[in-house]
Amino acid sequence: MTNIDAAARRFTGAVLRPGDAGYDTHRLGWNRSFDARPALIVAAADAADIAAAVRLARDRDLPLAVQATGHGTVAPADGALLLTTSAMTGVEIDPHRRVARVGPGTVWADVNRAAARYGLAGLAGRCGTVGVTGYTLGGGQSWLSRTYGFAADSVANADIVTADGVARTVTAHQHPDLFWALRGGGGNFGVVTSLEFRLLPIPKVYSGMSLYPAERAPAVLAAYRDWAVTEPEAMNTAVLLIRLPPAPAIPEPLRGRRVLAIRAFHPGPGGSEILAPLLAAAGPPIADDFALRDFPAASTATNGPDAPPMPARQEIEMFDALPDAVLDAVVAAGAPDSPLAFVEIRHWGGAMDDPPPDAGSAGHRGVPFSVLAVAPYLTPDRTAADAALDRLMAAVRPHATGTSFLTLLTDPARTRTAFTPANWARLTQVKRAWDPDCVFRLGHSIPPARKASS
């Protein structure tokens, strides 16, 4: 690159090149599987910095990567312009309109705390350290999604910078095609500088996690498969085989132990009665932490302590039904000596399958089950972790739908599987209209539709 020093003077925030102090700190995301080496890092301080970075990437034909927390990183930003928005935090709650407005670097923990002061909550990510904007643009599957739908559908408006470097406000009435595409299409259509979304009156949540000996997994998973299809929309649940971390929040005798866990999230009282048949089938617990809590505490109790940054690989598959072969594969993958951090079966549907008339582009709203597995790379040799994950996926994929959720998908080669065919076709048309040169092409890339031949 030439004249980079002149370009750097356009920015209020830091501009970093390889070798500069702070370069390594800014380039790293949460998933340390990627040792990205961007050509240039712009640590945006405001919306003007974001617009200038987009124009610089476009003018220099540089790949552009956007990163706040790094949780959603699915491809290295090697040789790219890496735009970090981590410094652009901030939460504004309007309790009368029941909306939140956040900066692009805001994480869910900040929103949860701010909204809870008014008895409100958003359709938050499971981990408090997840960035609000990336999660929401990818669709956003919350602990409350069976009850209230996708987080993307709660977006009221967004201030963004499009591929031409122009700042725009996008709503259902201003650039409606772009507004539809943003809400589920990921980072393909612009960089968010401010996001406003609706909140819900949820002062208390029945939530938590109960733990059982891993040996009960075959019976409990079979019971969950049958019970889940009867649970009302108000209940949100998952069952998983998990190795408990050696964290202070975990009781000493359970640290590092492989257990079966039942997680549940129900807005307001009444959850214990709904969950009772499943808990009875599971038998006496090793530990039981279900209680009525405020939303921030409920999120932590259900998900457990947030994991620190680490190298890891994640895989997801969706299912219309869970045959015995899938349950058997999950049990085998969750064996005591397994290198996987966890294998989870989760029930979806409910309000997700009943979208509002103005719903965004998030796809596969009616698929009821998923199997999600994470393999942490705890040593430089990744062979054992990859082999365990590959065996699980090979066993379950013959029974899967072949679809996915973009927020939970880490393989860019499978981006198309996160959308219905109709939504994919429409997204490519919007891409051609707003980013025909693919300025936003790193990660989960949606290509522009080809022009019709004459």
C-alpha positions, 0 to 999 in steps of 0.5 A: 500500500502507498500513501498509508500515512496520509490515509491514517490521518483520516481517522480519529481512532488508532491505525495499526500496521504489523509491528506497531504497538497494539497490533497483536491485541487488536487483531485477536478475536475470541476464537484463537483458531485464527492467527489473522495477519491483517495488512491494516487495523482501524480501531474505529472511534466513531461512525466517521471512522467506520465510513472512512475505513469502508471507503479505504478498503473499497478504494484499495480493493482490500478485503474488509473484516469487521470485528467487535468481540471476535465471537463470530470470526469464521475466516482469517483477515489475512492481508485485509483491512480489519475494522474493529468496533470494540471501543464503540460501546454504549447502551441507551434504554428507553423504558417508555418505548421499550427499546434499546440503542447500542453501539457496534462494540456493545456486548450482551452483558451490558444490555442485560444489566441496563435493561433489567433496571426497568424490568426489560430484556432483549433476545440476548445471546447465550454468552454475555461476552457476545457482541450484540450487532454481529449476533443480531445481524446473523439472526440471533437464537436466544434463550427466549427464541421459542417464546419471542422469535429471532433477535433479528426480527426485534430490530426497529432500525439501524444506522449503517455504512454501506459499501459505497462508504455512505452512512444511512439509516435503514428502517422498514420504510427507508431502504426496506430491501436493505432492512430486510436483508440486514436482519439475518443476512450477517455482515454482507450489506453494511457496517452497523454504527448504531442498532435499535431493537425492541425489548420485552417486559421480563422482570423475572425468569425461571431458569438454571441448569440441573446436572446428572451422571453422564451414564443416564444420558441414553434414557434422558435424551430419549425422554427429552426427544418425546417431551420436547415436542409437548413443551409450550412456547414459553419454555426453552430447553436444551440437554447436553453432555458437557465437561464442566470447566475448572471454574470457581462457579463450579462446585469443587467435586464437579470441576472437570467432570463429564455430566449430563445437563438439562437447561431451561429458560421460562419467562416468569413463574410456572416453569417448574410445573412445565419442566417437572416431567422431564426432571422426573425422567432424569432422576435425582440430580447431582446439582440443581440450580433452577430458580426464579431470577432477574434476567442477567442472573438467569442468563448466567445460571442457564449458560454457566460461566463464559468461556475465555478466548481459546482456539476451538471448532464448532459444528451444527446440524439441524433435524426434523426428528431425532432417530435413535442413531442420532441419540446414540452418536451424541452419547458416544461423542459425550463419553468421559474421555471425549475431547469435546467440550460439549454436545448439545441437543436443543429444541427450537420452533415455537414463535420462531416458526410463527414469524411476524409479517415484517420478519427479516431474512433469518432462515429455517424457522421451522426446524425443531432440533439441532445438535451442536458440538464444540471441540476446544483445541487445548494443545497444539495437536488438534488431531484428537479433537477434530477426529471426535467432531468428525465422527459425530458429524459423520454419524448424524448428518445422514439424518439431518436436514442439511440446514443451519443457523448463521449465528451458530455456523462456523464453516463459510462453505456452508453459508447458503445452508442458513437460508431458505432457497427463496431468501437466498435468491432475494439476498443475492439480489439485494447484494447486487443492488448494494454491494455488487463489488463484494466489499463485504466478502470475508466470512459468511459471504453472500454473492451478488446475483448475476445480471440477467443475460439479454 
